[in-house]
Amino acid sequence: MSPGTDLVLKRLSGRFAVPDKPRLAPLDELVLTILSQSTTDENRDRAWRTLAARYPAEDVGEAAGEDSPTGPISWESVLRAAPAELEDAVRVAGLANQKAPAIRAALERLRAEVGRITLDHLEEMGDDEAIAYLTTFRGVGVKTAACVLCFSLRRPVLPVDTHVLRIARRLAWVPPRASADLTYATLSRTVPPSERFRMHMLLITFGRSLCLARAPRCGECPLEPECPRIGV
């Protein structure tokens, strides 16, 4: 029998602290999440630091703001950079031939549509509207859009990354071959809005420490008595 979300939150909260997540400007969170696709946090941050070193913001009003843990970036300078130069700057994050064009396309579109390079207008949109809008950008899926809403706007959404997807399948919250988008929709119904940020952060910590993709440490798992171990 699958454990309920309330039980999972209780057990995981008793085992792990909820990690802190600095709040970035929406555009910064979007680019950071694009850089994080199919790579490690370390490589994502290395790519960001390279961008910050090559295209530093002259003042905080030009870019991220003081909460950025990896340095403010001038998006105007990034947009002026040659495509090959931008690709080289983000190469350490992997898939540079996909991520660099996606970043450039977003900056170009915002410049053309908004008049300046910003995503601050997301504040005026509802959650569903913002998700629908962001997923029209090149290289941006529901998971990336949800990260922007969750982390930057502090909206009650639950991004489904590889850890959340794997755990949701193993706990039988979704079918064994459920997609990330189906899992997102399912968790949006089953996890209370006030608990979605906490659930997301706890599942990531859990997935990185115990419920590993390979050789999960089931003997140490606080959910072991109730877990149906689907696919394990």
Backbone as CSV, one residue per row, in Angstrom:
resi,resn,N_x,N_y,N_z,CA_x,CA_y,CA_z,C_x,C_y,C_z
1,MET,0.838,-1.202,0.000,0.000,0.000,0.000,0.868,1.245,0.000
2,SER,0.488,2.217,-0.803,1.294,3.425,-0.926,1.116,4.336,0.285
3,PRO,2.222,4.851,0.843,2.096,5.795,1.965,1.545,7.131,1.477
4,GLY,0.717,7.785,2.280,0.151,9.069,1.906,1.162,10.192,2.007
5,THR,0.835,11.310,1.401,1.766,12.444,1.410,1.964,12.997,2.820
6,ASP,0.934,12.956,3.660,1.079,13.451,5.033,2.106,12.625,5.804
7,LEU,2.037,11.301,5.644,2.976,10.427,6.334,4.396,10.653,5.824
8,VAL,4.538,10.787,4.518,5.867,11.008,3.941,6.460,12.309,4.460
9,LEU,5.668,13.367,4.488,6.161,14.646,5.017,6.586,14.502,6.479
10,LYS,5.789,13.804,7.267,6.106,13.632,8.688,7.399,12.850,8.870
11,ARG,7.535,11.745,8.147,8.724,10.906,8.304,9.990,11.614,7.802
12,LEU,9.882,12.236,6.636,11.064,12.893,6.075,11.449,14.125,6.882
13,SER,10.460,14.850,7.396,10.757,16.023,8.227,11.457,15.614,9.521
14,GLY,11.136,14.419,10.012,11.797,13.933,11.207,13.231,13.490,10.961
15,ARG,13.569,13.259,9.706,14.897,12.763,9.353,15.798,13.848,8.764
16,PHE,15.205,14.755,7.973,16.003,15.754,7.266,15.520,17.170,7.572
17,ALA,16.465,18.101,7.548,16.101,19.518,7.612,15.716,19.976,6.209
18,VAL,14.828,20.950,6.120,14.464,21.488,4.812,15.575,22.430,4.361
19,PRO,16.243,22.120,3.250,17.347,22.976,2.793,16.869,24.378,2.444
20,ASP,17.751,25.345,2.628,17.439,26.713,2.253,17.643,26.877,0.751
21,LYS,16.896,27.763,0.150,17.030,28.047,-1.281,16.966,29.551,-1.461
22,PRO,18.099,30.184,-1.834,18.086,31.642,-2.037,17.052,32.046,-3.088
23,ARG,16.434,33.177,-2.869,15.425,33.670,-3.798,16.081,34.574,-4.834
24,LEU,16.001,34.183,-6.083,16.578,34.956,-7.182,15.483,35.661,-7.964
25,ALA,15.882,36.605,-8.806,14.945,37.228,-9.728,14.431,36.166,-10.692
26,PRO,13.214,36.300,-11.214,12.641,35.269,-12.083,13.522,34.897,-13.273
27,LEU,14.110,35.879,-13.939,14.946,35.562,-15.095,16.194,34.796,-14.673
28,ASP,16.772,35.185,-13.560,17.949,34.463,-13.067,17.610,33.014,-12.744
29,GLU,16.460,32.811,-12.113,16.043,31.445,-11.790,15.794,30.642,-13.053
30,LEU,15.224,31.278,-14.070,14.985,30.581,-15.335,16.299,30.124,-15.950
31,VAL,17.264,31.026,-16.055,18.546,30.669,-16.664,19.262,29.626,-15.816
32,LEU,19.245,29.791,-14.500,19.909,28.824,-13.626,19.298,27.437,-13.796
33,THR,17.980,27.383,-13.947,17.316,26.083,-14.112,17.612,25.488,-15.478
34,ILE,17.688,26.309,-16.507,18.094,25.809,-17.827,19.497,25.209,-17.742
35,LEU,20.391,25.899,-17.056,21.755,25.391,-16.901,21.790,24.084,-16.115
36,SER,20.823,23.872,-15.231,20.828,22.684,-14.369,20.322,21.437,-15.069
37,GLN,19.735,21.592,-16.245,19.141,20.450,-16.934,20.209,19.411,-17.288
38,SER,19.998,18.185,-16.859,20.874,17.043,-17.177,22.315,17.262,-16.748
39,THR,22.519,17.894,-15.591,23.870,18.052,-15.066,23.801,18.161,-13.555
40,THR,24.945,18.315,-12.917,25.004,18.430,-11.464,24.885,19.887,-11.036
41,ASP,24.532,20.094,-9.765,24.486,21.455,-9.236,25.855,22.119,-9.334
42,GLU,26.904,21.339,-9.122,28.262,21.899,-9.189,28.561,22.445,-10.581
43,ASN,28.247,21.668,-11.615,28.509,22.137,-12.976,27.599,23.296,-13.358
44,ARG,26.359,23.260,-12.890,25.449,24.392,-13.111,26.039,25.673,-12.538
45,ASP,26.520,25.598,-11.292,27.059,26.792,-10.645,28.371,27.238,-11.279
46,ARG,29.151,26.296,-11.772,30.392,26.667,-12.471,30.069,27.439,-13.740
47,ALA,29.039,27.010,-14.446,28.631,27.729,-15.651,28.135,29.127,-15.303
48,TRP,27.371,29.230,-14.230,26.884,30.550,-13.811,28.049,31.464,-13.453
49,ARG,29.020,30.944,-12.709,30.165,31.763,-12.326,30.950,32.228,-13.546
50,THR,31.017,31.377,-14.560,31.693,31.790,-15.795,30.941,32.934,-16.456
51,LEU,29.616,32.827,-16.514,28.810,33.913,-17.075,29.008,35.197,-16.271
52,ALA,29.014,35.083,-14.943,29.176,36.265,-14.089,30.550,36.898,-14.272
53,ALA,31.573,36.074,-14.515,32.923,36.603,-14.713,33.072,37.278,-16.077
54,ARG,32.434,36.707,-17.095,32.567,37.251,-18.449,31.618,38.404,-18.728
55,TYR,30.444,38.367,-18.089,29.429,39.381,-18.357,28.899,39.945,-17.036
56,PRO,29.770,40.587,-16.255,29.334,41.075,-14.931,28.379,42.259,-15.051
57,ALA,27.421,42.314,-14.151,26.512,43.451,-14.094,27.234,44.635,-13.466
58,GLU,27.036,45.793,-14.030,27.674,46.992,-13.499,26.987,47.486,-12.242
59,ASP,25.702,47.166,-12.104,24.973,47.510,-10.890,23.883,46.457,-10.686
60,VAL,23.396,46.323,-9.457,22.455,45.259,-9.161,21.135,45.440,-9.888
61,GLY,20.823,46.661,-10.275,19.597,46.889,-11.009,19.635,46.334,-12.410
62,GLU,20.818,45.992,-12.871,20.969,45.485,-14.228,20.725,43.994,-14.306
63,ALA,20.760,43.314,-13.175,20.699,41.854,-13.244,20.026,41.261,-12.028
64,ALA,20.686,40.276,-11.457,20.055,39.390,-10.488,19.593,40.072,-9.220
65,GLY,20.470,40.796,-8.600,20.182,41.290,-7.263,21.137,40.657,-6.279
66,GLU,21.115,41.153,-5.079,22.134,40.778,-4.102,21.984,39.358,-3.583
67,ASP,20.821,38.725,-3.790,20.620,37.383,-3.262,21.270,36.305,-4.117
68,SER,21.733,36.654,-5.308,22.342,35.648,-6.169,23.599,35.096,-5.508
69,PRO,23.677,33.787,-5.306,24.828,33.206,-4.610,26.051,33.060,-5.493
70,THR,25.893,33.316,-6.781,26.998,33.041,-7.691,27.384,34.243,-8.538
71,GLY,26.937,35.430,-8.181,27.362,36.634,-8.876,26.332,37.152,-9.859
72,PRO,26.118,38.476,-9.899,25.152,39.075,-10.827,25.681,39.114,-12.249
73,ILE,24.772,38.941,-13.185,25.120,38.866,-14.613,24.382,39.953,-15.369
74,SER,25.066,40.578,-16.327,24.430,41.539,-17.217,23.820,40.780,-18.388
75,TRP,22.504,40.668,-18.406,21.855,39.948,-19.496,21.955,40.706,-20.812
76,GLU,22.093,42.025,-20.744,22.329,42.807,-21.963,23.653,42.397,-22.602
77,SER,24.676,42.218,-21.773,25.981,41.798,-22.286,25.938,40.387,-22.837
78,VAL,25.191,39.510,-22.161,25.043,38.140,-22.651,24.379,38.141,-24.018
79,LEU,23.366,38.975,-24.190,22.659,39.033,-25.470,23.549,39.563,-26.580
80,ARG,24.470,40.447,-26.235,25.386,41.005,-27.254,26.515,40.049,-27.602
81,ALA,26.733,39.038,-26.787,27.843,38.111,-27.021,27.592,37.275,-28.274
82,ALA,28.681,36.881,-28.921,28.566,36.002,-30.083,28.031,34.641,-29.630
83,PRO,27.220,33.992,-30.450,26.655,32.695,-30.065,27.715,31.685,-29.632
84,ALA,28.828,31.622,-30.356,29.878,30.666,-30.010,30.509,31.004,-28.662
85,GLU,30.600,32.292,-28.373,31.175,32.737,-27.106,30.273,32.347,-25.942
86,LEU,28.969,32.529,-26.111,28.029,32.150,-25.064,28.025,30.642,-24.860
87,GLU,28.077,29.919,-25.946,28.111,28.457,-25.840,29.336,28.004,-25.074
88,ASP,30.465,28.639,-25.319,31.688,28.287,-24.606,31.563,28.604,-23.118
89,ALA,30.883,29.687,-22.792,30.748,30.103,-21.395,29.952,29.101,-20.574
90,VAL,28.983,28.427,-21.193,28.137,27.495,-20.441,28.499,26.038,-20.704
91,ARG,29.604,25.808,-21.382,29.967,24.455,-21.798,30.093,23.485,-20.631
92,VAL,30.582,23.964,-19.500,30.797,23.076,-18.357,29.487,22.477,-17.850
93,ALA,28.355,23.120,-18.134,27.067,22.594,-17.694,26.541,21.497,-18.610
94,GLY,27.243,21.233,-19.721,26.796,20.206,-20.652,25.686,20.704,-21.557
95,LEU,25.522,20.006,-22.687,24.481,20.354,-23.664,24.526,21.835,-24.031
96,ALA,25.746,22.370,-24.155,25.899,23.802,-24.410,25.267,24.216,-25.735
97,ASN,25.260,23.313,-26.718,24.664,23.633,-28.015,23.148,23.729,-27.953
98,GLN,22.554,23.288,-26.843,21.111,23.446,-26.618,20.814,24.559,-25.615
99,LYS,21.595,24.609,-24.547,21.319,25.570,-23.480,21.637,27.004,-23.890
100,ALA,22.764,27.211,-24.573,23.115,28.576,-24.986,22.069,29.170,-25.926
101,PRO,21.630,28.453,-26.972,20.566,29.009,-27.832,19.253,29.251,-27.078
102,ALA,18.934,28.385,-26.102,17.705,28.580,-25.327,17.785,29.857,-24.500
103,ILE,18.930,30.086,-23.879,19.119,31.305,-23.099,19.041,32.530,-23.997
104,ARG,19.739,32.498,-25.124,19.729,33.629,-26.057,18.316,33.894,-26.573
105,ALA,17.601,32.837,-26.915,16.240,33.010,-27.440,15.339,33.679,-26.405
106,ALA,15.498,33.304,-25.130,14.684,33.917,-24.070,15.016,35.401,-23.939
107,LEU,16.295,35.732,-23.952,16.702,37.135,-23.814,16.213,37.963,-25.002
108,GLU,16.346,37.419,-26.198,15.892,38.127,-27.398,14.383,38.357,-27.363
109,ARG,13.661,37.339,-26.966,12.205,37.454,-26.930,11.755,38.488,-25.902
110,LEU,12.366,38.471,-24.725,11.985,39.428,-23.701,12.314,40.847,-24.121
111,ARG,13.451,41.030,-24.761,13.821,42.354,-25.266,12.781,42.852,-26.263
112,ALA,12.337,41.958,-27.137,11.384,42.346,-28.173,9.978,42.553,-27.624
113,GLU,9.539,41.675,-26.724,8.152,41.709,-26.257,7.914,42.638,-25.073
114,VAL,8.893,42.712,-24.182,8.711,43.482,-22.952,9.389,44.844,-23.039
115,GLY,10.392,44.940,-23.894,11.126,46.184,-24.018,12.383,46.220,-23.189
116,ARG,12.512,45.292,-22.286,13.748,45.130,-21.511,13.853,43.673,-21.097
117,ILE,15.039,43.260,-20.695,15.279,41.848,-20.433,14.929,41.535,-18.987
118,THR,13.707,41.134,-18.774,13.216,40.839,-17.434,12.030,39.883,-17.515
119,LEU,11.817,39.149,-16.433,10.633,38.325,-16.282,9.807,38.780,-15.090
120,ASP,10.014,40.014,-14.664,9.307,40.513,-13.494,7.795,40.558,-13.714
121,HIS,7.369,40.591,-14.970,5.927,40.634,-15.248,5.224,39.328,-14.872
122,LEU,5.981,38.287,-14.556,5.360,37.055,-14.072,4.577,37.287,-12.782
123,GLU,4.985,38.281,-12.003,4.314,38.581,-10.743,2.828,38.885,-10.952
124,GLU,2.489,39.386,-12.139,1.116,39.781,-12.426,0.265,38.609,-12.921
125,MET,0.875,37.456,-13.127,0.166,36.303,-13.674,-0.203,35.308,-12.585
126,GLY,-1.309,34.600,-12.798,-1.641,33.485,-11.941,-0.712,32.312,-12.218
127,ASP,-0.758,31.285,-11.369,0.161,30.158,-11.499,0.014,29.444,-12.841
128,ASP,-1.196,29.083,-13.201,-1.419,28.357,-14.450,-1.030,29.215,-15.655
129,GLU,-1.361,30.496,-15.600,-1.011,31.400,-16.700,0.505,31.517,-16.836
130,ALA,1.197,31.631,-15.709,2.657,31.766,-15.738,3.319,30.493,-16.271
131,ILE,2.831,29.330,-15.854,3.370,28.065,-16.360,3.152,27.976,-17.872
132,ALA,1.948,28.308,-18.322,1.646,28.250,-19.752,2.530,29.217,-20.543
133,TYR,2.760,30.391,-19.996,3.599,31.390,-20.664,5.050,30.926,-20.746
134,LEU,5.602,30.483,-19.640,7.009,30.089,-19.619,7.288,28.888,-20.522
135,THR,6.345,27.983,-20.616,6.578,26.792,-21.438,6.490,27.077,-22.932
136,THR,6.201,28.303,-23.306,6.289,28.682,-24.718,7.701,29.120,-25.086
137,PHE,8.578,29.256,-24.102,9.972,29.610,-24.370,10.745,28.362,-24.786
138,ARG,11.697,28.559,-25.636,12.527,27.456,-26.127,13.248,26.763,-24.970
139,GLY,13.179,25.442,-24.935,13.900,24.667,-23.935,13.303,24.700,-22.541
140,VAL,12.097,25.241,-22.397,11.479,25.354,-21.073,10.257,24.442,-21.001
141,GLY,10.336,23.435,-20.127,9.211,22.541,-19.890,8.529,22.889,-18.582
142,VAL,7.583,22.064,-18.198,6.816,22.323,-16.988,7.715,22.341,-15.753
143,LYS,8.689,21.435,-15.706,9.575,21.386,-14.537,10.361,22.680,-14.386
144,THR,10.932,23.179,-15.475,11.707,24.411,-15.423,10.810,25.583,-15.045
145,ALA,9.627,25.649,-15.656,8.689,26.730,-15.336,8.276,26.677,-13.869
146,ALA,8.014,25.461,-13.365,7.607,25.320,-11.971,8.710,25.749,-11.013
147,CYS,9.960,25.521,-11.380,11.078,25.962,-10.543,11.090,27.483,-10.415
148,VAL,10.832,28.174,-11.510,10.798,29.640,-11.464,9.706,30.107,-10.515
149,LEU,8.522,29.503,-10.632,7.416,29.912,-9.761,7.685,29.556,-8.305
150,CYS,8.186,28.355,-8.073,8.412,27.874,-6.711,9.512,28.666,-6.008
151,PHE,10.648,28.805,-6.650,11.824,29.359,-5.976,11.907,30.877,-6.063
152,SER,11.525,31.444,-7.191,11.633,32.891,-7.338,10.387,33.615,-6.846
153,LEU,9.211,33.111,-7.253,7.965,33.785,-6.892,7.338,33.226,-5.621
154,ARG,7.902,32.133,-5.109,7.382,31.475,-3.905,5.907,31.107,-4.071
155,ARG,5.559,30.618,-5.249,4.206,30.164,-5.510,4.050,28.712,-5.033
156,PRO,2.847,28.262,-4.708,2.627,26.907,-4.200,2.597,25.867,-5.317
157,VAL,3.738,25.656,-5.949,3.867,24.631,-6.985,4.975,23.678,-6.579
158,LEU,4.940,22.464,-7.119,5.894,21.436,-6.738,6.629,20.942,-7.991
159,PRO,7.823,21.477,-8.271,8.565,21.037,-9.445,8.902,19.549,-9.370
160,VAL,8.837,18.889,-10.503,9.138,17.453,-10.564,10.446,17.255,-11.314
161,ASP,11.526,17.089,-10.553,12.819,16.788,-11.165,13.011,15.276,-11.156
162,THR,14.206,14.827,-11.480,14.455,13.385,-11.593,14.264,12.654,-10.268
163,HIS,14.610,13.311,-9.143,14.453,12.674,-7.832,12.980,12.561,-7.450
164,VAL,12.243,13.643,-7.626,10.816,13.628,-7.285,10.085,12.601,-8.141
165,LEU,10.420,12.540,-9.427,9.766,11.581,-10.322,10.061,10.150,-9.896
166,ARG,11.322,9.861,-9.609,11.711,8.509,-9.214,11.001,8.079,-7.928
167,ILE,10.964,8.964,-6.946,10.360,8.619,-5.661,8.846,8.480,-5.795
168,ALA,8.220,9.357,-6.562,6.768,9.261,-6.760,6.399,7.928,-7.409
169,ARG,7.219,7.457,-8.331,6.961,6.148,-8.950,7.169,5.027,-7.948
170,ARG,8.250,5.094,-7.173,8.544,4.022,-6.221,7.498,3.932,-5.121
171,LEU,6.924,5.067,-4.747,5.908,5.075,-3.693,4.519,4.777,-4.239
172,ALA,4.437,4.551,-5.562,3.158,4.270,-6.228,2.188,5.439,-6.145
173,TRP,2.734,6.641,-6.055,1.890,7.826,-6.141,1.414,8.032,-7.574
174,VAL,2.217,7.530,-8.516,1.888,7.598,-9.939,2.229,6.245,-10.549
175,PRO,1.743,5.939,-11.748,2.105,4.679,-12.395,3.613,4.577,-12.635
176,PRO,4.129,3.344,-12.774,5.577,3.133,-12.919,6.223,3.877,-14.078
177,ARG,5.469,4.121,-15.137,6.035,4.817,-16.298,5.455,6.222,-16.469
178,ALA,4.923,6.767,-15.402,4.323,8.099,-15.473,5.359,9.144,-15.887
179,SER,4.917,10.090,-16.676,5.800,11.176,-17.114,5.946,12.209,-16.003
180,ALA,6.924,13.095,-16.173,7.105,14.171,-15.200,5.894,15.095,-15.179
181,ASP,5.304,15.343,-16.346,4.145,16.243,-16.402,2.937,15.620,-15.697
182,LEU,2.716,14.317,-15.887,1.616,13.650,-15.186,1.862,13.655,-13.686
183,THR,3.106,13.436,-13.286,3.444,13.451,-11.868,3.220,14.829,-11.272
184,TYR,3.579,15.866,-12.022,3.342,17.244,-11.572,1.850,17.470,-11.334
185,ALA,1.027,17.051,-12.284,-0.416,17.229,-12.155,-0.966,16.441,-10.969
186,THR,-0.451,15.236,-10.772,-0.923,14.393,-9.675,-0.568,14.990,-8.317
187,LEU,0.682,15.407,-8.164,1.110,15.973,-6.885,0.446,17.314,-6.614
188,SER,0.074,18.018,-7.677,-0.655,19.276,-7.493,-2.022,19.034,-6.877
189,ARG,-2.550,17.835,-7.070,-3.844,17.487,-6.490,-3.704,16.886,-5.088
190,THR,-2.624,16.175,-4.837,-2.517,15.391,-3.601,-1.693,16.052,-2.502
191,VAL,-0.835,16.997,-2.844,-0.037,17.686,-1.832,-0.653,19.061,-1.576
192,PRO,-0.983,19.387,-0.338,-1.590,20.693,-0.044,-0.671,21.838,-0.499
193,PRO,-1.226,22.924,-0.998,-0.405,24.045,-1.473,0.631,24.515,-0.456
194,SER,0.254,24.552,0.812,1.176,25.051,1.840,2.364,24.130,2.067
195,GLU,2.289,22.887,1.571,3.357,21.913,1.823,4.185,21.595,0.582
196,ARG,3.892,22.216,-0.545,4.551,21.813,-1.789,6.033,22.169,-1.823
197,PHE,6.386,23.350,-1.338,7.807,23.710,-1.294,8.562,22.740,-0.395
198,ARG,8.022,22.491,0.793,8.690,21.589,1.741,8.784,20.180,1.174
199,MET,7.721,19.709,0.543,7.754,18.375,-0.043,8.828,18.281,-1.122
200,HIS,8.891,19.275,-1.981,9.887,19.263,-3.060,11.297,19.177,-2.488
201,MET,11.614,20.048,-1.540,12.962,20.098,-0.990,13.307,18.814,-0.229
202,LEU,12.354,18.270,0.511,12.611,17.039,1.253,12.795,15.841,0.321
203,LEU,11.996,15.760,-0.741,12.144,14.643,-1.675,13.484,14.692,-2.389
204,ILE,13.972,15.882,-2.702,15.291,15.993,-3.336,16.378,15.517,-2.378
205,THR,16.318,15.967,-1.126,17.304,15.522,-0.136,17.232,14.010,0.057
206,PHE,16.038,13.500,0.152,15.805,12.063,0.306,16.350,11.293,-0.889
207,GLY,16.101,11.798,-2.099,16.562,11.123,-3.309,18.064,11.131,-3.470
208,ARG,18.701,12.160,-2.951,20.155,12.260,-3.069,20.894,11.466,-1.998
209,SER,20.215,11.218,-0.879,20.913,10.583,0.241,20.535,9.117,0.451
210,LEU,19.260,8.756,0.265,18.816,7.393,0.560,18.123,6.720,-0.622
211,CYS,17.137,7.368,-1.202,16.374,6.743,-2.289,17.084,6.990,-3.623
212,LEU,18.276,6.423,-3.723,19.149,6.646,-4.871,18.618,5.927,-6.108
213,ALA,19.019,6.418,-7.259,18.576,5.799,-8.511,19.070,4.362,-8.590
214,ARG,20.299,4.155,-8.188,20.883,2.814,-8.166,21.243,2.462,-6.724
215,ALA,20.982,1.237,-6.349,21.292,0.753,-5.002,20.726,1.659,-3.911
216,PRO,19.400,1.858,-3.892,18.804,2.667,-2.823,19.065,2.038,-1.460
217,ARG,19.223,2.873,-0.467,19.571,2.416,0.880,18.291,2.175,1.681
218,CYS,17.553,1.152,1.276,16.225,0.878,1.851,16.299,0.560,3.338
219,GLY,17.375,-0.071,3.784,17.495,-0.421,5.197,17.591,0.781,6.113
220,GLU,17.941,1.941,5.559,18.065,3.161,6.356,16.891,4.112,6.150
221,CYS,15.924,3.682,5.366,14.847,4.569,4.920,13.747,4.707,5.971
222,PRO,13.337,5.942,6.309,12.251,6.129,7.272,10.886,5.711,6.730
223,LEU,10.811,5.454,5.411,9.551,5.016,4.808,9.527,3.509,4.548
224,GLU,10.554,2.826,4.956,10.717,1.410,4.611,9.507,0.533,4.974
225,PRO,8.868,0.717,6.131,7.744,-0.170,6.466,6.554,-0.041,5.518
226,GLU,6.358,1.141,4.953,5.186,1.366,4.103,5.513,1.389,2.608
227,CYS,6.756,1.490,2.240,7.112,1.670,0.832,6.852,0.409,0.017
228,PRO,6.111,0.507,-1.097,5.857,-0.663,-1.939,7.046,-1.031,-2.824
229,ARG,8.071,-0.155,-2.854,9.326,-0.408,-3.590,9.057,-0.717,-5.070
230,ILE,8.226,0.047,-5.688,7.941,-0.163,-7.112,9.218,0.094,-7.926
231,GLY,9.620,-0.898,-8.690,10.784,-0.747,-9.550,12.110,-0.931,-8.869
232,VAL,12.131,-1.242,-7.562,13.399,-1.408,-6.842,13.803,-2.891,-6.871
